[in-house]
Amino acid sequence: MRYFFRVEYDGTSFGGWQRQPNAVSIQEKLEHAFGVALRTKIDITGAGRTDAGVHGRAQGAHFDCDQEFNLPRLELSVNAILPHEISIYNLCPVDNVFHARFSAVARRYKYTMCLRKMPLLYKHVWKIFTHVDWDLVMQNATHLLGRHDFETFCASGATSDNTICTVTGASLDRINDCIVFTIEADRFIYKMVRSVVGTLIDIGRGKISQSMAEVIESRDRFRAGSTAPACGLVLDYVRYPVELLDESK
């Protein structure tokens, strides 16, 4: 039987989502907690492999298990075992054709920047104290919309040669003294969002004279701006077809 769940986590002290030999990962902690609660080895598959220091609000994941168990009780047990930085919710059975990664139809990221020193948020924002033309940033963010080859923003170490993504949403909102950049697409390439944010800010600072459209069209990594720090990035939501996953039940 296959089961789905959402994961929320503060990625500050973790080496990223994916299990790895030299750092503690979100996946490792989840597999340990489920393994203890179910007294069997559990393999967790996530919708996306967030980098070290990146956070998650509604990451999607699944696992297979033939045991019978009480879903609410298992959710409580797993959350009790997990460290305080990680929590699961919406644990539910799904059809075996469902796949947390390959069934996803859209992913939404949010990147938060703050314009003053904010001690309560310092682990979750990029602090920007220099002048930025935010109107120019927003104008250039619209160039991200549509289907493009985003090779310009693909960092070394990517595991896929496919750099084409369809961006369905890109917006900038000011919330008190924070600027939140939201982007949604069918898929993202390795470190794409952080590279896009860094490039937008460098355009707004006047460090890059080209428009975002010209930067994308160049398909040249050296035309991109600096990579924004991981701390401000959150995998905000992963969307699935309702016929495969109906979380309203």
Short mmCIF file of the C-alpha atoms (twelve columns), coordinates in Angstrom:
data_MODEL
# 
_entry.id   MODEL 
# 
loop_
_atom_site.group_PDB 
_atom_site.id 
_atom_site.type_symbol 
_atom_site.label_atom_id 
_atom_site.label_alt_id 
_atom_site.label_comp_id 
_atom_site.label_asym_id 
_atom_site.label_seq_id 
_atom_site.Cartn_x 
_atom_site.Cartn_y 
_atom_site.Cartn_z 
_atom_site.pdbx_PDB_model_num 
ATOM 1   C CA . MET A 1   0.000   0.000  0.000   1 
ATOM 2   C CA . ARG A 2   1.251   3.485  -0.814  1 
ATOM 3   C CA . TYR A 3   0.863   6.467  1.527   1 
ATOM 4   C CA . PHE A 4   1.262   10.191 0.915   1 
ATOM 5   C CA . PHE A 5   2.089   12.953 3.373   1 
ATOM 6   C CA . ARG A 6   3.178   16.585 3.463   1 
ATOM 7   C CA . VAL A 7   6.363   17.731 5.178   1 
ATOM 8   C CA . GLU A 8   7.185   21.076 6.777   1 
ATOM 9   C CA . TYR A 9   10.759  21.734 7.803   1 
ATOM 10  C CA . ASP A 10  13.323  24.315 8.759   1 
ATOM 11  C CA . GLY A 11  16.324  23.350 6.663   1 
ATOM 12  C CA . THR A 12  18.853  25.570 8.442   1 
ATOM 13  C CA . SER A 13  20.811  22.781 10.130  1 
ATOM 14  C CA . PHE A 14  20.352  20.083 7.469   1 
ATOM 15  C CA . GLY A 15  22.361  19.150 4.404   1 
ATOM 16  C CA . GLY A 16  19.244  19.233 2.224   1 
ATOM 17  C CA . TRP A 17  16.374  16.858 1.522   1 
ATOM 18  C CA . GLN A 18  18.268  13.903 0.073   1 
ATOM 19  C CA . ARG A 19  20.073  11.399 2.278   1 
ATOM 20  C CA . GLN A 20  23.855  11.701 1.982   1 
ATOM 21  C CA . PRO A 21  26.944  10.245 3.658   1 
ATOM 22  C CA . ASN A 22  28.456  13.446 5.052   1 
ATOM 23  C CA . ALA A 23  25.477  15.428 6.357   1 
ATOM 24  C CA . VAL A 24  22.186  14.910 8.154   1 
ATOM 25  C CA . SER A 25  19.237  15.159 5.736   1 
ATOM 26  C CA . ILE A 26  15.464  15.607 5.990   1 
ATOM 27  C CA . GLN A 27  14.921  12.278 4.209   1 
ATOM 28  C CA . GLU A 28  17.172  10.463 6.687   1 
ATOM 29  C CA . LYS A 29  15.263  11.841 9.679   1 
ATOM 30  C CA . LEU A 30  11.900  10.926 8.133   1 
ATOM 31  C CA . GLU A 31  12.976  7.383  7.306   1 
ATOM 32  C CA . HIS A 32  14.309  6.933  10.841  1 
ATOM 33  C CA . ALA A 33  11.091  8.223  12.436  1 
ATOM 34  C CA . PHE A 34  8.790   6.099  10.265  1 
ATOM 35  C CA . GLY A 35  11.072  3.091  10.747  1 
ATOM 36  C CA . VAL A 36  10.910  3.385  14.528  1 
ATOM 37  C CA . ALA A 37  7.145   3.939  14.558  1 
ATOM 38  C CA . LEU A 38  6.416   1.038  12.199  1 
ATOM 39  C CA . ARG A 39  9.302   -1.202 13.337  1 
ATOM 40  C CA . THR A 40  10.393  -1.825 9.747   1 
ATOM 41  C CA . LYS A 41  12.643  -0.214 7.145   1 
ATOM 42  C CA . ILE A 42  10.878  2.576  5.269   1 
ATOM 43  C CA . ASP A 43  12.081  4.333  2.108   1 
ATOM 44  C CA . ILE A 44  10.752  7.871  1.592   1 
ATOM 45  C CA . THR A 45  10.413  9.495  -1.843  1 
ATOM 46  C CA . GLY A 46  10.044  13.284 -1.994  1 
ATOM 47  C CA . ALA A 47  8.676   15.610 -4.658  1 
ATOM 48  C CA . GLY A 48  11.867  17.646 -4.783  1 
ATOM 49  C CA . ARG A 49  15.418  17.636 -3.485  1 
ATOM 50  C CA . THR A 50  15.813  20.952 -1.699  1 
ATOM 51  C CA . ASP A 51  19.387  22.114 -1.099  1 
ATOM 52  C CA . ALA A 52  21.209  22.566 2.184   1 
ATOM 53  C CA . GLY A 53  19.634  25.364 4.200   1 
ATOM 54  C CA . VAL A 54  16.445  25.522 2.110   1 
ATOM 55  C CA . HIS A 55  13.113  25.161 3.912   1 
ATOM 56  C CA . GLY A 56  9.841   23.388 3.102   1 
ATOM 57  C CA . ARG A 57  6.234   24.239 3.906   1 
ATOM 58  C CA . ALA A 58  4.261   21.677 1.887   1 
ATOM 59  C CA . GLN A 59  6.784   19.266 0.432   1 
ATOM 60  C CA . GLY A 60  5.118   16.121 -0.893  1 
ATOM 61  C CA . ALA A 61  6.374   12.605 -0.132  1 
ATOM 62  C CA . HIS A 62  5.297   8.973  -0.238  1 
ATOM 63  C CA . PHE A 63  6.286   5.559  1.103   1 
ATOM 64  C CA . ASP A 64  5.138   1.959  0.652   1 
ATOM 65  C CA . CYS A 65  4.141   -0.290 3.529   1 
ATOM 66  C CA . ASP A 66  2.097   -3.505 3.742   1 
ATOM 67  C CA . GLN A 67  1.341   -3.178 7.455   1 
ATOM 68  C CA . GLU A 68  -2.045  -2.117 8.772   1 
ATOM 69  C CA . PHE A 69  -1.972  0.882  11.081  1 
ATOM 70  C CA . ASN A 70  -4.059  3.761  12.400  1 
ATOM 71  C CA . LEU A 71  -3.237  6.827  10.266  1 
ATOM 72  C CA . PRO A 72  -3.792  9.585  12.889  1 
ATOM 73  C CA . ARG A 73  -1.888  7.593  15.515  1 
ATOM 74  C CA . LEU A 74  1.037   6.976  13.150  1 
ATOM 75  C CA . GLU A 75  1.177   10.669 12.261  1 
ATOM 76  C CA . LEU A 76  1.331   11.572 15.951  1 
ATOM 77  C CA . SER A 77  4.007   8.951  16.635  1 
ATOM 78  C CA . VAL A 78  6.208   10.040 13.729  1 
ATOM 79  C CA . ASN A 79  5.955   13.707 14.729  1 
ATOM 80  C CA . ALA A 80  6.890   12.804 18.299  1 
ATOM 81  C CA . ILE A 81  10.053  11.067 17.047  1 
ATOM 82  C CA . LEU A 82  11.068  13.719 14.510  1 
ATOM 83  C CA . PRO A 83  13.256  16.654 15.625  1 
ATOM 84  C CA . HIS A 84  11.446  19.927 16.258  1 
ATOM 85  C CA . GLU A 85  12.557  21.302 12.871  1 
ATOM 86  C CA . ILE A 86  10.513  18.704 10.936  1 
ATOM 87  C CA . SER A 87  6.808   17.862 10.930  1 
ATOM 88  C CA . ILE A 88  4.512   15.706 8.779   1 
ATOM 89  C CA . TYR A 89  0.802   16.203 8.092   1 
ATOM 90  C CA . ASN A 90  -2.013  15.061 5.746   1 
ATOM 91  C CA . LEU A 91  -0.924  11.409 5.933   1 
ATOM 92  C CA . CYS A 92  -3.288  9.436  3.698   1 
ATOM 93  C CA . PRO A 93  -3.444  6.349  1.436   1 
ATOM 94  C CA . VAL A 94  -3.031  6.826  -2.324  1 
ATOM 95  C CA . ASP A 95  -3.176  4.588  -5.379  1 
ATOM 96  C CA . ASN A 96  0.043   2.766  -6.262  1 
ATOM 97  C CA . VAL A 97  0.279   4.723  -9.522  1 
ATOM 98  C CA . PHE A 98  0.796   7.913  -7.496  1 
ATOM 99  C CA . HIS A 99  4.402   9.145  -7.254  1 
ATOM 100 C CA . ALA A 100 5.408   12.099 -5.088  1 
ATOM 101 C CA . ARG A 101 7.886   13.367 -7.673  1 
ATOM 102 C CA . PHE A 102 6.592   12.275 -11.073 1 
ATOM 103 C CA . SER A 103 2.875   12.862 -10.395 1 
ATOM 104 C CA . ALA A 104 3.458   16.503 -9.420  1 
ATOM 105 C CA . VAL A 105 2.106   18.999 -11.952 1 
ATOM 106 C CA . ALA A 106 3.428   22.196 -10.348 1 
ATOM 107 C CA . ARG A 107 5.814   23.397 -7.676  1 
ATOM 108 C CA . ARG A 108 5.712   26.776 -5.974  1 
ATOM 109 C CA . TYR A 109 8.663   28.447 -4.263  1 
ATOM 110 C CA . LYS A 110 8.730   31.591 -2.162  1 
ATOM 111 C CA . TYR A 111 11.867  33.617 -1.524  1 
ATOM 112 C CA . THR A 112 11.816  36.211 1.263   1 
ATOM 113 C CA . MET A 113 14.069  39.256 1.526   1 
ATOM 114 C CA . CYS A 114 14.017  41.781 4.361   1 
ATOM 115 C CA . LEU A 115 14.865  45.474 4.192   1 
ATOM 116 C CA . ARG A 116 15.909  45.908 7.814   1 
ATOM 117 C CA . LYS A 117 17.478  43.818 10.557  1 
ATOM 118 C CA . MET A 118 14.836  41.330 11.754  1 
ATOM 119 C CA . PRO A 119 16.154  39.056 14.547  1 
ATOM 120 C CA . LEU A 120 13.094  36.773 14.617  1 
ATOM 121 C CA . LEU A 121 13.428  36.005 10.919  1 
ATOM 122 C CA . TYR A 122 17.170  36.114 10.351  1 
ATOM 123 C CA . LYS A 123 17.438  32.369 9.571   1 
ATOM 124 C CA . HIS A 124 14.701  32.581 6.947   1 
ATOM 125 C CA . VAL A 125 15.372  35.758 4.977   1 
ATOM 126 C CA . TRP A 126 18.028  37.353 2.794   1 
ATOM 127 C CA . LYS A 127 18.938  40.668 4.401   1 
ATOM 128 C CA . ILE A 128 19.235  43.394 1.735   1 
ATOM 129 C CA . PHE A 129 20.310  46.799 2.988   1 
ATOM 130 C CA . THR A 130 21.507  48.351 -0.293  1 
ATOM 131 C CA . HIS A 131 19.247  50.247 -2.707  1 
ATOM 132 C CA . VAL A 132 17.176  48.080 -5.063  1 
ATOM 133 C CA . ASP A 133 14.790  49.369 -7.729  1 
ATOM 134 C CA . TRP A 134 11.916  47.016 -6.879  1 
ATOM 135 C CA . ASP A 135 9.740   48.289 -9.742  1 
ATOM 136 C CA . LEU A 136 12.493  47.284 -12.161 1 
ATOM 137 C CA . VAL A 137 12.769  43.899 -10.440 1 
ATOM 138 C CA . MET A 138 9.028   43.300 -10.874 1 
ATOM 139 C CA . GLN A 139 9.102   44.369 -14.513 1 
ATOM 140 C CA . ASN A 140 11.861  41.868 -15.205 1 
ATOM 141 C CA . ALA A 141 10.195  39.089 -13.215 1 
ATOM 142 C CA . THR A 142 7.397   39.027 -15.812 1 
ATOM 143 C CA . HIS A 143 9.939   37.872 -18.426 1 
ATOM 144 C CA . LEU A 144 10.140  34.572 -16.554 1 
ATOM 145 C CA . LEU A 145 6.584   33.642 -17.498 1 
ATOM 146 C CA . GLY A 146 6.083   31.035 -20.195 1 
ATOM 147 C CA . ARG A 147 8.082   28.128 -21.536 1 
ATOM 148 C CA . HIS A 148 11.809  28.870 -21.742 1 
ATOM 149 C CA . ASP A 149 15.188  27.202 -21.747 1 
ATOM 150 C CA . PHE A 150 16.613  28.221 -18.348 1 
ATOM 151 C CA . GLU A 151 20.137  26.933 -18.976 1 
ATOM 152 C CA . THR A 152 21.438  30.338 -17.852 1 
ATOM 153 C CA . PHE A 153 20.346  29.528 -14.299 1 
ATOM 154 C CA . CYS A 154 21.503  25.899 -14.116 1 
ATOM 155 C CA . ALA A 155 24.293  25.454 -11.573 1 
ATOM 156 C CA . SER A 156 27.087  22.936 -12.028 1 
ATOM 157 C CA . GLY A 157 26.224  19.570 -10.504 1 
ATOM 158 C CA . ALA A 158 22.791  19.292 -12.111 1 
ATOM 159 C CA . THR A 159 21.740  15.689 -12.729 1 
ATOM 160 C CA . SER A 160 19.488  16.421 -15.744 1 
ATOM 161 C CA . ASP A 161 20.279  17.823 -19.181 1 
ATOM 162 C CA . ASN A 162 16.714  19.110 -19.569 1 
ATOM 163 C CA . THR A 163 16.737  22.835 -18.772 1 
ATOM 164 C CA . ILE A 164 13.325  23.711 -20.238 1 
ATOM 165 C CA . CYS A 165 10.652  24.777 -17.721 1 
ATOM 166 C CA . THR A 166 7.213   26.344 -17.989 1 
ATOM 167 C CA . VAL A 167 6.742   29.157 -15.459 1 
ATOM 168 C CA . THR A 168 3.069   29.869 -14.734 1 
ATOM 169 C CA . GLY A 169 3.486   32.474 -12.006 1 
ATOM 170 C CA . ALA A 170 6.068   35.064 -10.938 1 
ATOM 171 C CA . SER A 171 5.174   37.869 -8.541  1 
ATOM 172 C CA . LEU A 172 6.660   40.227 -5.997  1 
ATOM 173 C CA . ASP A 173 4.784   41.299 -2.859  1 
ATOM 174 C CA . ARG A 174 5.753   43.632 -0.040  1 
ATOM 175 C CA . ILE A 175 4.687   42.463 3.414   1 
ATOM 176 C CA . ASN A 176 5.670   45.047 6.030   1 
ATOM 177 C CA . ASP A 177 9.468   45.260 5.719   1 
ATOM 178 C CA . CYS A 178 9.806   42.064 3.694   1 
ATOM 179 C CA . ILE A 179 9.732   41.467 -0.055  1 
ATOM 180 C CA . VAL A 180 8.413   38.023 -1.050  1 
ATOM 181 C CA . PHE A 181 9.138   36.657 -4.519  1 
ATOM 182 C CA . THR A 182 6.813   33.822 -5.577  1 
ATOM 183 C CA . ILE A 183 7.435   31.601 -8.575  1 
ATOM 184 C CA . GLU A 184 5.489   28.554 -9.785  1 
ATOM 185 C CA . ALA A 185 6.431   26.177 -12.598 1 
ATOM 186 C CA . ASP A 186 5.982   22.630 -13.795 1 
ATOM 187 C CA . ARG A 187 9.578   21.905 -12.802 1 
ATOM 188 C CA . PHE A 188 12.769  23.616 -11.671 1 
ATOM 189 C CA . ILE A 189 16.405  22.877 -12.446 1 
ATOM 190 C CA . TYR A 190 19.248  22.711 -9.924  1 
ATOM 191 C CA . LYS A 191 19.509  25.974 -7.916  1 
ATOM 192 C CA . MET A 192 17.380  27.761 -10.520 1 
ATOM 193 C CA . VAL A 193 15.247  29.781 -8.081  1 
ATOM 194 C CA . ARG A 194 18.203  31.113 -6.090  1 
ATOM 195 C CA . SER A 195 19.999  32.047 -9.314  1 
ATOM 196 C CA . VAL A 196 16.885  33.763 -10.674 1 
ATOM 197 C CA . VAL A 197 16.431  35.755 -7.452  1 
ATOM 198 C CA . GLY A 198 20.102  36.778 -7.385  1 
ATOM 199 C CA . THR A 199 19.888  37.913 -11.002 1 
ATOM 200 C CA . LEU A 200 16.717  39.929 -10.404 1 
ATOM 201 C CA . ILE A 201 18.320  41.688 -7.443  1 
ATOM 202 C CA . ASP A 202 21.484  42.432 -9.444  1 
ATOM 203 C CA . ILE A 203 19.275  43.957 -12.164 1 
ATOM 204 C CA . GLY A 204 17.522  46.042 -9.512  1 
ATOM 205 C CA . ARG A 205 20.875  47.157 -8.106  1 
ATOM 206 C CA . GLY A 206 22.127  48.162 -11.545 1 
ATOM 207 C CA . LYS A 207 24.851  45.512 -11.565 1 
ATOM 208 C CA . ILE A 208 23.302  43.873 -14.648 1 
ATOM 209 C CA . SER A 209 22.257  46.173 -17.497 1 
ATOM 210 C CA . GLN A 210 20.531  43.481 -19.552 1 
ATOM 211 C CA . SER A 211 16.885  42.609 -19.082 1 
ATOM 212 C CA . MET A 212 15.851  39.237 -17.681 1 
ATOM 213 C CA . ALA A 213 14.572  38.324 -21.156 1 
ATOM 214 C CA . GLU A 214 18.056  38.912 -22.608 1 
ATOM 215 C CA . VAL A 215 19.706  36.969 -19.779 1 
ATOM 216 C CA . ILE A 216 17.397  33.986 -20.369 1 
ATOM 217 C CA . GLU A 217 17.889  34.135 -24.135 1 
ATOM 218 C CA . SER A 218 21.689  34.120 -23.780 1 
ATOM 219 C CA . ARG A 219 21.703  30.633 -22.207 1 
ATOM 220 C CA . ASP A 220 25.042  31.701 -20.732 1 
ATOM 221 C CA . ARG A 221 25.651  30.978 -17.027 1 
ATOM 222 C CA . PHE A 222 28.098  33.900 -16.858 1 
ATOM 223 C CA . ARG A 223 25.288  36.346 -17.727 1 
ATOM 224 C CA . ALA A 224 23.371  35.378 -14.589 1 
ATOM 225 C CA . GLY A 225 23.826  37.305 -11.363 1 
ATOM 226 C CA . SER A 226 24.967  36.086 -7.978  1 
ATOM 227 C CA . THR A 227 23.196  33.124 -6.384  1 
ATOM 228 C CA . ALA A 228 20.895  34.200 -3.557  1 
ATOM 229 C CA . PRO A 229 21.580  32.535 -0.172  1 
ATOM 230 C CA . ALA A 230 19.619  29.393 0.713   1 
ATOM 231 C CA . CYS A 231 18.134  30.799 3.933   1 
ATOM 232 C CA . GLY A 232 15.399  32.817 2.204   1 
ATOM 233 C CA . LEU A 233 14.013  29.981 0.065   1 
ATOM 234 C CA . VAL A 234 10.971  27.843 0.885   1 
ATOM 235 C CA . LEU A 235 9.428   25.046 -1.177  1 
ATOM 236 C CA . ASP A 236 5.961   26.436 -0.528  1 
ATOM 237 C CA . TYR A 237 3.680   23.921 -2.230  1 
ATOM 238 C CA . VAL A 238 3.642   20.908 -4.558  1 
ATOM 239 C CA . ARG A 239 0.435   20.429 -6.577  1 
ATOM 240 C CA . TYR A 240 -0.955  17.104 -7.790  1 
ATOM 241 C CA . PRO A 241 -3.926  16.167 -10.007 1 
ATOM 242 C CA . VAL A 242 -7.043  15.907 -7.840  1 
ATOM 243 C CA . GLU A 243 -7.866  12.522 -9.359  1 
ATOM 244 C CA . LEU A 244 -4.631  11.177 -7.840  1 
ATOM 245 C CA . LEU A 245 -4.659  13.129 -4.589  1 
ATOM 246 C CA . ASP A 246 -7.717  14.754 -3.041  1 
ATOM 247 C CA . GLU A 247 -6.609  16.321 0.252   1 
ATOM 248 C CA . SER A 248 -10.043 17.834 0.881   1 
ATOM 249 C CA . LYS A 249 -11.388 14.484 2.083   1 
# 
